[in-house]
Amino acid sequence: MRWTTAEIASAVGGRLVGGDVAVDRVTQDSREIDPSSGSWLFVPLVAERNGHDFVPTAIGAGAVATFAAQSVDTGDAVVIEVASTDEALTALGAAARDRLGDAAVIGITGSVGKTTTKDLLAAVLRRDRSTHANLRSFNNEIGVPLTLLGAPDDSRAVVLEMGARSVGHIATLCRTAQPTVGIVTTVGKAHTSEFGSVEVVALGKGELMESLPVEGFAVLNADNPFVASMADRTEASVVTFGDAGEVRAEAITIAEDLIPSFRLVSPWGDVNVRLGVQGDHLIPNALAAAAAALPLGVSLDRLAAGLEEPDRSPMRMAMKTAPSGARIIDDTYNANPLSVAGAIEALAAVPAGAKVAVLGVMAELGESSRADHERMVAL
């Protein structure tokens, strides 16, 4: 998305010092700056480390402009002086959302499955319209505005993951992103040490439903009681997925390489799908993507093609082959009881001899941590 520094200063309530130059890339990481890929604005965030310390590095790497909330050596770069660089990033992200106008903005939250659902939905929508999605797991108060700012000006859909560490976080992200479609994949034991209980996790995730406009729609997991009950928290229409949902999978088969195939059944018609990710526990993510894409007008043929060939994020059920010939399933990005159980079930389905599960710690489970780890061992 292309801006002038004067437009940026106006959007964030800042003071422009220096000339009015064009910017089409924004980052908070000075290591990402590459002049060959665009004109960069640097955002020096203040957290454990003060990003202002890296302003000279960012400018030396080629940034043409920077926010600044304190005195700093900026050389010849354009400066936009602001009271808070964090708040300026949020404000600029909101301005980017306004520029997107009536494009579909899809927010995805849930205890597990956000990234896979994002990958699948983005692959489907890209076959139908100009679509932008967050990189990696950019799903917080930094990643969401950066994703909005990274959307090309002609984007007709933006897919955003939304993570949370406590009640109120999703609501904050939604004020910036103004989603028109909201997906909740599932609710279970994840981050319970921060939220306190699964019930409070559901309370926080459901804030996405409360943000949706009446003309938008919600996509909810009919098989998860916490998620299904969120239909009462929105004035938008609701589409459900899962065994008990409107969009569901029938006639499921699993190939030797763990690729699932199934008949996708929906109010918009049925289609055969060969999913481009390993493990039948990821089928609900495909159903969630379908339940968002079909009401947006995506054809069944394009839906099936997108689900078969997603751009997959790394370290999520990625199949590799070792020099010895052993097959390795890399699902190391994150872990909680829901995702670990799904990975173990996928491993059990492999038609092979010796099978070894190499498991690390599932963090942020609170008082139930020991019992949850023991339950995984017993699977």
RAFENNOR-V146996 format. One record per pair of residues at least 24 apart in sequence whose ideal C-beta (glycine too) atoms are under 7 Angstrom apart, sorted by the first residue. I is the first residue (numbers start at 1). J is the second residue. D is the distance in Angstrom with one decimal. If there is no record, write none. Layout:
i,j,d
I,J,D
I,J,D
//
This chain:
i,j,d
1,96,5.6
1,99,6.5
1,149,5.7
1,151,5.7
1,152,6.8
1,153,5.7
2,153,6.4
5,65,5.1
5,78,5.0
5,80,6.2
8,41,6.9
8,80,5.9
8,92,6.2
9,80,4.9
11,91,6.1
11,92,5.6
11,95,3.9
12,80,7.0
12,82,5.8
12,88,4.2
12,91,4.4
12,92,5.4
13,91,7.0
14,80,4.3
14,81,5.7
14,82,4.3
14,88,6.3
15,81,4.3
16,80,5.8
17,79,4.3
17,81,6.1
18,78,3.8
18,79,5.8
19,78,5.9
21,64,5.2
21,65,6.2
21,78,5.4
23,64,6.6
23,65,5.8
26,146,6.3
26,149,4.6
28,142,6.2
30,54,4.5
30,57,4.6
30,58,4.0
30,61,6.0
33,58,5.8
33,61,4.1
33,62,5.4
33,63,5.3
34,62,6.9
35,62,3.6
39,64,5.0
40,64,6.3
41,65,4.8
41,66,6.8
42,66,4.3
43,67,5.3
43,85,5.7
43,89,5.1
44,68,7.0
44,85,5.5
45,85,5.6
45,86,5.9
45,142,6.9
46,85,6.5
46,86,7.0
51,85,6.8
89,142,6.9
89,145,5.3
90,141,6.7
90,145,5.7
90,176,5.8
92,145,6.5
92,149,6.4
93,144,6.4
93,145,2.3
93,148,4.7
93,149,6.0
93,176,5.0
94,176,5.0
96,148,4.2
96,149,4.7
96,151,6.8
97,148,5.2
97,176,6.6
97,177,5.9
97,178,5.4
100,151,6.5
100,155,6.3
100,158,6.4
103,155,5.6
103,156,5.1
103,157,6.0
103,158,6.3
104,156,6.9
104,157,4.5
104,180,5.6
104,181,6.1
104,296,5.8
105,158,5.0
105,160,6.8
105,177,5.9
105,178,6.4
105,179,4.8
105,180,5.3
106,157,6.9
106,159,4.9
106,160,6.7
106,179,6.4
106,181,4.3
106,183,6.6
106,292,5.8
107,160,5.2
107,162,5.1
107,174,6.6
107,177,6.0
107,179,3.7
107,182,5.0
107,208,5.4
108,159,6.9
108,160,6.8
108,161,5.3
108,162,6.5
108,183,4.5
108,185,6.9
109,162,4.4
109,164,7.0
109,170,5.9
109,184,5.8
109,205,5.0
109,208,5.2
110,184,5.2
110,185,3.1
110,186,5.1
110,187,6.7
110,205,6.4
111,186,5.6
111,187,5.3
111,188,4.5
111,190,4.0
111,201,6.4
111,336,6.6
111,338,6.1
112,185,6.6
112,186,6.1
112,188,7.0
112,190,6.5
112,336,6.3
112,338,4.6
112,339,4.8
113,185,3.8
113,186,6.3
113,284,6.9
113,285,4.7
114,139,6.7
114,161,4.5
114,185,6.2
115,161,6.3
115,313,5.0
115,316,6.3
116,277,6.3
116,282,5.7
116,285,4.4
116,316,6.0
117,183,6.3
117,185,5.6
117,285,4.4
117,288,5.0
117,289,5.6
118,159,5.3
118,161,5.3
119,310,4.6
119,311,6.2
119,312,5.7
119,313,5.6
120,285,6.0
120,286,5.5
120,289,4.0
120,307,5.8
120,310,5.1
121,159,5.5
121,289,3.9
121,292,5.7
121,293,6.3
122,159,4.9
123,306,4.2
123,309,6.3
123,310,3.9
123,311,6.1
124,289,5.9
124,293,4.7
124,298,5.9
124,302,6.7
124,303,5.5
124,306,3.2
124,307,6.3
125,157,4.7
125,159,7.0
125,293,6.2
125,298,6.8
127,302,4.3
127,305,5.9
127,306,5.0
128,298,4.8
128,302,5.4
129,156,4.0
129,157,5.7
130,154,5.0
130,155,5.2
130,156,5.0
131,155,6.8
131,157,4.4
131,159,6.8
132,158,5.0
133,159,4.0
134,160,5.7
134,161,5.5
136,313,6.8
137,161,6.3
139,163,3.9
141,172,6.4
141,173,6.6
144,173,5.0
144,176,5.8
144,177,5.6
145,176,5.8
148,177,6.6
162,208,6.5
164,204,4.9
164,205,6.8
165,191,6.5
165,194,5.1
166,194,5.9
166,195,6.4
166,204,6.7
167,200,6.4
167,203,5.7
167,204,4.5
169,204,6.6
170,204,5.8
170,205,6.4
170,207,4.0
170,208,5.3
171,207,4.2
171,211,6.8
174,207,6.7
174,208,6.3
174,211,3.5
179,208,7.0
179,211,6.2
179,212,6.5
180,213,6.3
180,216,4.1
181,216,5.7
181,217,5.8
181,219,6.8
181,292,5.6
182,208,4.2
182,209,5.9
182,212,5.1
182,218,5.0
182,219,6.9
183,219,4.2
183,288,5.3
183,292,5.7
184,208,6.5
184,220,5.7
184,221,6.4
184,227,4.8
184,230,6.1
185,221,6.3
185,285,6.6
185,288,5.8
186,221,5.3
186,224,4.8
186,227,6.1
186,338,6.7
187,224,5.9
187,226,3.9
187,227,5.5
188,337,6.7
188,338,4.5
189,336,6.0
189,337,4.9
189,365,6.1
189,368,6.9
189,372,6.3
190,336,4.0
190,338,7.0
191,364,4.9
192,364,6.9
192,365,5.7
192,366,4.6
192,368,7.0
193,364,4.5
193,365,6.0
193,366,3.7
194,364,6.0
198,226,6.9
202,226,4.0
206,230,4.5
206,233,5.0
209,233,4.3
209,234,4.0
210,234,6.5
212,236,4.1
217,295,5.9
219,288,5.8
219,291,4.5
219,292,5.0
221,284,6.6
239,291,4.6
239,295,6.0
241,284,6.8
241,287,3.9
241,288,5.3
241,291,4.3
242,284,6.1
242,287,6.5
247,287,5.1
247,290,5.3
247,291,4.2
248,287,6.5
249,283,5.2
249,287,6.2
252,280,6.2
252,283,6.9
254,280,5.6
254,349,5.8
256,351,5.7
257,319,6.5
258,346,5.7
258,349,6.5
258,350,6.6
264,290,5.9
266,290,6.6
266,294,5.8
268,294,4.3
268,300,7.0
269,300,5.2
271,300,4.1
271,303,6.4
271,304,4.9
272,304,6.7
273,304,5.2
273,307,5.3
274,308,5.2
275,307,5.7
275,308,6.9
276,307,6.5
276,308,4.8
276,309,5.3
276,310,5.0
277,310,6.7
277,312,6.5
277,317,5.9
278,317,4.6
278,319,5.6
278,329,7.0
278,346,6.5
279,317,5.1
279,342,6.3
279,346,3.8
281,342,3.3
281,345,6.1
281,346,6.3
282,317,6.6
317,346,6.9
335,360,6.4
335,362,4.7
336,362,5.5
337,362,6.5
337,372,5.0
337,375,7.0
337,376,6.7
340,376,5.2
341,376,6.9
341,379,6.2
344,379,5.0
//
